[in-house]
Amino acid sequence: MIKLDVACFVLEAGCCTHPQWVTLRGGSRRPVRFPALFALIEHPRLGYMLFDTGYTQRFFRETARWPYSLYAKMTPVRFTERESAVQQLRRRGIEPEAVRHIIISHFHADHVAGLRDFPNADFLFLQEAYDAVRRRTGWNAVMAGYLPGLLPDDFEARAQPIDESKQAELPPGFPFERGLDLFGDGSLIAVDVPGHAAGQIGLLLSAGGEMHFLCADAVWSSLAYRENRPPHPLAGLIMSDRRKYKDSFERVRRLHKLYPDIRIVPSHCEEMERSLVRGGGSV
């Protein structure tokens, strides 16, 4: 159970465009924006940390050559340097060296492109998520949404795989089976949301006295889970496991019904971008 409040700000670091119908049953054929959201978290004891990082200019450098250029063609990206996580933190008076932890939901490029900007951070993730991509290169990496050059050269030295023995108590009836207490104080609970990517996690936290669930890519929009509009089967081409994705999607829907007061924040939801990012970022 969540025992400690944190401050949390949801921000956007670039976006990609894609036809809506692929990600939302009955959606438009026109390309729509998918913001790359990340979270800045201020822990009362541990200071500043991030949940994912969004895009950086490195995405364009890493996709400038074949076969990685296919990644950029499949998901055209819009980004300016001002939007990078590191620049946004600096405008808030936070230097990159002050960020000591980055929680990685999964290793797709739009979630890890900023890791190199934070030299003092260690990296928290499920070992399964890293094992699924660590040896992939070329076409195999592209199909996993992974760009090896985005990881810092000393990534493994700074890696802190989540201790899966530190299971947390979840709220009664919570539709996800496992929560992991990241720092042993009940402040940040990692929750399994696999399917979109192997080992993907969301983050359950309390900020401002209200519960929030940063669900990564378990769903791509709030509209999808509210109206039960899962993605087109074509979207399964980029999923690690379609069956697990369907299960995670259904669990998000059940969470919304059982706990309507928990704010669910998908990482690419334009509705969340409008309400949180344009509204100042604070959840």
C-alpha positions as CSV (number, residue, x, y, z in Angstrom):
1,M,0.0,0.0,0.0
2,I,1.2,3.5,-0.7
3,K,2.6,4.9,2.5
4,L,4.4,8.1,1.5
5,D,3.5,11.1,-0.7
6,V,5.8,12.4,-3.4
7,A,5.7,15.4,-5.8
8,C,5.1,14.3,-9.4
9,F,5.1,16.4,-12.6
10,V,4.2,14.8,-15.9
11,L,6.0,16.4,-18.8
12,E,6.4,15.9,-22.6
13,A,9.6,15.3,-24.5
14,G,8.6,15.3,-28.1
15,C,6.0,13.2,-29.9
16,C,5.5,10.9,-32.8
17,T,2.7,10.7,-35.3
18,H,0.8,7.6,-36.4
19,P,-2.7,6.8,-37.9
20,Q,-5.1,6.7,-35.0
21,W,-6.9,3.5,-36.2
22,V,-3.9,1.4,-35.5
23,T,-3.9,2.2,-31.8
24,L,-7.6,2.7,-31.3
25,R,-10.4,0.6,-32.6
26,G,-12.6,2.7,-34.9
27,G,-10.1,5.5,-34.9
28,S,-9.4,8.0,-37.6
29,R,-7.2,7.2,-40.6
30,R,-5.4,10.5,-40.3
31,P,-2.1,10.7,-38.4
32,V,-2.4,12.0,-34.8
33,R,0.1,13.0,-32.2
34,F,1.4,10.6,-29.6
35,P,3.2,12.7,-27.0
36,A,6.2,11.1,-25.3
37,L,5.4,11.7,-21.6
38,F,7.8,11.2,-18.7
39,A,7.5,12.1,-15.1
40,L,9.7,14.1,-12.8
41,I,9.3,12.9,-9.2
42,E,10.6,14.6,-6.1
43,H,11.0,12.1,-3.2
44,P,11.1,13.7,0.3
45,R,14.2,11.6,1.2
46,L,15.8,10.6,-2.1
47,G,15.4,13.8,-4.1
48,Y,14.8,14.0,-7.8
49,M,14.2,11.0,-10.1
50,L,12.5,10.3,-13.4
51,F,10.1,7.8,-14.8
52,D,11.3,7.4,-18.4
53,T,12.8,10.3,-20.4
54,G,11.0,10.8,-23.7
55,Y,12.9,11.7,-26.9
56,T,16.1,13.5,-27.5
57,Q,18.1,14.5,-30.6
58,R,19.9,11.2,-30.2
59,F,16.9,9.5,-31.7
60,F,17.6,11.2,-35.0
61,R,21.3,10.3,-34.9
62,E,20.7,6.7,-34.1
63,T,18.1,6.4,-36.9
64,A,20.2,8.0,-39.6
65,R,21.5,4.7,-40.9
66,W,20.0,1.5,-42.1
67,P,18.2,-0.5,-40.7
68,Y,17.5,1.8,-37.8
69,S,16.2,4.4,-40.2
70,L,13.1,2.2,-40.6
71,Y,12.2,3.0,-37.0
72,A,12.0,6.7,-37.8
73,K,9.9,6.0,-40.9
74,M,7.4,3.9,-39.0
75,T,7.0,6.5,-36.2
76,P,7.9,10.0,-37.5
77,V,9.1,12.0,-34.6
78,R,8.7,15.7,-33.9
79,F,11.1,17.1,-31.4
80,T,13.1,20.3,-30.5
81,E,16.0,20.4,-28.1
82,R,14.0,22.7,-25.8
83,E,11.6,19.8,-25.2
84,S,14.3,17.4,-23.9
85,A,14.0,16.2,-20.3
86,V,17.3,17.7,-19.4
87,Q,16.4,21.2,-20.7
88,Q,13.0,21.1,-19.0
89,L,14.6,20.2,-15.7
90,R,17.1,23.0,-16.0
91,R,14.3,25.5,-16.6
92,R,13.0,24.3,-13.2
93,G,16.3,24.9,-11.6
94,I,17.3,21.2,-11.5
95,E,20.7,20.3,-12.9
96,P,21.0,16.8,-14.5
97,E,23.6,15.8,-11.9
98,A,20.8,16.1,-9.2
99,V,18.8,13.2,-10.7
100,R,19.9,10.1,-8.9
101,H,17.4,7.5,-10.1
102,I,15.7,6.8,-13.5
103,I,12.9,4.2,-13.4
104,I,12.6,2.6,-16.9
105,S,9.2,1.3,-17.8
106,H,10.7,-0.5,-20.8
107,F,13.5,0.0,-23.4
108,H,11.7,1.4,-26.4
109,A,13.5,4.4,-27.8
110,D,10.8,7.0,-26.8
111,H,11.3,6.0,-23.2
112,V,15.1,5.8,-22.9
113,A,16.5,8.4,-25.4
114,G,17.5,10.8,-22.6
115,L,19.4,8.4,-20.3
116,R,22.8,9.7,-21.4
117,D,21.9,13.2,-20.2
118,F,21.9,12.2,-16.5
119,P,25.4,11.2,-15.5
120,N,24.8,10.5,-11.8
121,A,21.6,8.5,-12.2
122,D,21.3,4.8,-11.6
123,F,18.7,2.8,-13.6
124,L,15.9,0.8,-12.2
125,F,14.0,-1.7,-14.4
126,L,12.9,-5.3,-14.4
127,Q,15.7,-7.6,-15.5
128,E,13.3,-9.3,-17.9
129,A,12.9,-6.0,-19.8
130,Y,16.6,-5.6,-20.3
131,D,17.3,-9.2,-21.1
132,A,14.7,-9.0,-23.9
133,V,16.7,-6.3,-25.8
134,R,20.3,-6.3,-24.6
135,R,21.7,-8.5,-27.4
136,R,19.6,-7.2,-30.2
137,T,21.1,-5.3,-33.1
138,G,20.1,-4.3,-36.6
139,W,16.7,-5.5,-37.8
140,N,16.0,-7.5,-34.6
141,A,16.5,-4.3,-32.5
142,V,14.2,-2.3,-34.8
143,M,11.4,-4.9,-34.4
144,A,11.8,-4.6,-30.6
145,G,11.6,-0.8,-30.7
146,Y,15.2,-0.7,-29.4
147,L,18.1,1.5,-30.4
148,P,21.3,0.2,-28.7
149,G,23.2,3.5,-29.0
150,L,20.7,5.3,-26.7
151,L,22.0,3.5,-23.6
152,P,25.0,5.1,-21.8
153,D,28.3,3.3,-22.3
154,D,28.4,2.5,-18.6
155,F,24.7,1.4,-18.4
156,E,25.4,-1.9,-16.9
157,A,27.7,-0.4,-14.2
158,R,24.8,1.9,-13.2
159,A,22.1,-0.6,-13.6
160,Q,20.0,-1.5,-10.5
161,P,17.6,-4.2,-11.5
162,I,14.5,-4.1,-9.3
163,D,14.6,-6.5,-6.4
164,E,11.6,-8.7,-7.1
165,S,11.6,-10.1,-3.6
166,K,10.4,-6.7,-2.2
167,Q,6.7,-7.2,-2.9
168,A,4.3,-4.5,-1.8
169,E,0.8,-4.7,-0.5
170,L,-1.7,-3.4,-3.2
171,P,-5.1,-1.8,-2.5
172,P,-7.9,-4.3,-1.9
173,G,-9.2,-5.8,-5.2
174,F,-6.4,-4.1,-7.2
175,P,-6.6,-5.9,-10.5
176,F,-2.8,-6.3,-11.0
177,E,-1.2,-9.3,-9.3
178,R,2.2,-7.9,-8.2
179,G,3.6,-4.7,-6.9
180,L,7.2,-4.1,-6.1
181,D,8.3,-1.6,-3.5
182,L,11.2,0.2,-5.2
183,F,12.7,2.0,-2.2
184,G,11.3,0.0,0.7
185,D,9.3,2.9,2.0
186,G,5.9,2.4,0.2
187,S,6.4,5.6,-1.9
188,L,6.7,4.1,-5.4
189,I,5.3,0.8,-6.4
190,A,6.3,-0.8,-9.7
191,V,3.4,-2.8,-11.2
192,D,3.7,-5.5,-13.9
193,V,2.0,-4.4,-17.2
194,P,3.6,-6.7,-19.8
195,G,2.6,-7.3,-23.4
196,H,3.5,-4.1,-25.2
197,A,7.1,-4.9,-24.2
198,A,8.6,-7.7,-22.1
199,G,9.0,-6.8,-18.5
200,Q,7.2,-3.5,-18.9
201,I,6.2,-1.8,-15.6
202,G,3.9,1.0,-14.5
203,L,4.2,3.1,-11.4
204,L,1.7,3.5,-8.6
205,L,2.2,6.5,-6.4
206,S,0.5,9.1,-4.3
207,A,1.0,12.8,-5.1
208,G,-0.9,15.7,-3.5
209,G,-2.9,13.1,-1.5
210,E,-4.3,11.4,-4.6
211,M,-3.4,8.1,-6.2
212,H,-1.9,8.0,-9.7
213,F,-1.0,5.1,-11.9
214,L,1.6,5.8,-14.6
215,C,0.7,2.8,-16.8
216,A,3.4,3.3,-19.5
217,D,2.2,1.7,-22.8
218,A,-0.3,-0.7,-21.2
219,V,-2.8,1.4,-23.1
220,W,-2.1,4.2,-25.5
221,S,-4.9,6.5,-24.6
222,S,-7.5,7.2,-21.9
223,L,-10.2,6.9,-24.5
224,A,-9.1,3.3,-25.2
225,Y,-9.7,1.9,-21.7
226,R,-12.8,4.1,-21.0
227,E,-14.6,2.9,-24.1
228,N,-13.0,-0.5,-24.5
229,R,-11.3,0.3,-27.8
230,P,-8.2,-1.8,-28.0
231,P,-5.7,-1.4,-30.8
232,H,-6.0,-2.9,-34.3
233,P,-4.4,-6.4,-34.6
234,L,-1.8,-4.8,-36.8
235,A,-0.4,-3.1,-33.7
236,G,0.5,-6.6,-32.5
237,L,3.5,-6.6,-34.8
238,I,5.4,-4.4,-32.3
239,M,4.2,-6.1,-29.2
240,S,6.3,-8.7,-27.3
241,D,3.2,-10.7,-26.5
242,R,-0.3,-10.0,-27.8
243,R,-2.0,-12.2,-25.2
244,K,-0.2,-10.4,-22.3
245,Y,-1.0,-7.1,-23.9
246,K,-4.7,-7.9,-23.9
247,D,-4.5,-9.0,-20.3
248,S,-2.8,-5.8,-19.2
249,F,-5.3,-3.7,-21.2
250,E,-8.2,-5.5,-19.5
251,R,-6.6,-5.0,-16.1
252,V,-6.3,-1.2,-16.7
253,R,-10.0,-1.2,-17.6
254,R,-10.9,-3.0,-14.4
255,L,-8.8,-0.6,-12.4
256,H,-10.7,2.3,-13.8
257,K,-14.0,0.7,-12.9
258,L,-12.9,-0.4,-9.4
259,Y,-11.0,2.7,-8.5
260,P,-12.3,5.6,-10.5
261,D,-10.5,8.0,-8.2
262,I,-7.0,6.7,-9.3
263,R,-5.8,8.8,-12.1
264,I,-4.5,6.6,-14.9
265,V,-1.7,8.2,-17.0
266,P,-0.8,6.4,-20.3
267,S,2.6,7.5,-21.6
268,H,1.2,8.6,-25.0
269,C,-2.2,10.0,-24.2
270,E,-3.0,13.4,-25.8
271,E,-5.7,13.9,-23.2
272,M,-3.2,13.6,-20.4
273,E,-0.9,15.9,-22.3
274,R,-3.6,18.6,-22.5
275,S,-4.7,18.2,-18.9
276,L,-1.3,17.7,-17.2
277,V,1.5,19.1,-19.4
278,R,-0.3,22.2,-20.5
279,G,-1.8,22.6,-17.1
280,G,1.6,22.9,-15.5
281,G,2.6,19.2,-15.2
282,S,1.8,18.6,-11.6
283,V,-0.4,15.6,-10.9
